[in-house]
Amino acid sequence: MSTVSLTELQEKTAALVARVEAGERLVVVRGGRPVAEMRPLAGPRSGPRPFGLAAGAFVVPDDFDAPLPDDVLREFEGR
């Protein structure tokens, strides 16, 4: 990871952004103290997410769509 000064960032913005686009990470320093990091963003995923990605991660309970108890309904309705 390279470091660049805030002044250098202001003067050479396009060139530094090009370096980041190429995959380099840069730390911006002001007065010798790190204040920010520039890094490339992850690109868009190619293709759709796979079916069943979270299979087995949770189980829908049998009473999922059962009516709520009266005390819970009263709380929702502010009574």
Secondary structure as UniProt FT lines:
FT   STRAND          2..5
FT   HELIX           6..11
FT   HELIX           13..21
FT   TURN            22..23
FT   STRAND          26..30
FT   TURN            31..32
FT   STRAND          33..38
FT   TURN            51..56
FT   TURN            62..65
FT   HELIX           70..77
//
